[in-house]
C-alpha cells in the first residue's frame, strides 16, 4: 500500500480506527479480531485507538487491549505497525464523554496505555481533546515530558484549532507529529486545520472520514457527487471519499473506523483509486 509519514515513521495511507469495536453496538470479539487482521492483511500499518474507547465504566482501555490481542494473534510481522492511542477523554459509563487534561492524569494514563498495549514506548500518543479547565500548554507539556522520558516515541493532538496546533508545536519544541480532527464530506470546517498541517508538514488524521458510524453507509446518497463519481468508477462511494481526502494533501492519512473485515478491505482499496482533476474539483465543490 502507498506509504505516508507520521513524524519519522512511514505508515499506510489508510489507517484503521478502532472505536466501533469497543463502544455502543460493538461486535463480538471474534469479528473485531478478524477486522484488525483483515486490515493488516490489506497492508494497513496504522491502527488508531484510545483509552476512552470502551462502553462500561470499569473497562477503560477495552479497545487498546483488543488491538494488542489482535496484533499478537496475527500471522504476519506486526513490527512495522504503528499503534496510535490517545488520553484525556473519559467515559463515565453513562454514554457521556468528559475531559481530563491535567498533566498528572495524562502521564498516568499514558503509562497505563503502554501497559495495556504491551509496549515499553507508545509509538504515537495523542492528547484526545482540550480540557477547558486546564491551560492547553500544561496538557501538551505533559506530552513533552513523556517524549523526554522515552515513554512515547511521537506526540500528537486531536480536536485542535489552528492556534492550538501552533501552541502545541511550540510547547513540544517543533516535535508535533500529528493532528487528528474530524473531517468528511459532511464536516469540512476543519479544512483550515488540514491545510495548516500541510504547510507545517504535520500529519493530519481525519477521524470519522466517512461521516461517522451511523452515516458512513449514506455518504453516496447524502452527497450525490460522491455517488456519481463512484458509479463512474464502479467502486463504492466510501472509496471515492477516502481517495478525495488523500488527494487534498500528502500529509492526510484517513482513519476510517470499521467493525467488519469487508469494510476495512474496501477502504484500503481507496489508495489505488485515481480521480481526475475535474472529479476532485466536483467533490470539493459539492
VENRACOR-V485540 format. One line per field, one symbol per residue. psi: psi as a letter, one per 40 degrees, with the letter a starting at -180 (. if undefined). A space follows every 50 residues. Layout:
psi=???
This chain:
psi=ihiahhbehhiidhahhedeeeaheiiidddddddddddddeehehhhai degididefhedddddddddddeieahedehhhhiiieiiheeeeihiig ehddddddddddddddefidhhdhhhhdhiheehhdddddddddddddee didiiiiifiiddddddddddefeehdihhihhidegededdddddddde fhhhghifeeeiddedeeddddgdddddddddefiiddddddddddedie ehgighiiehddddddddeddehhiidddddddde.
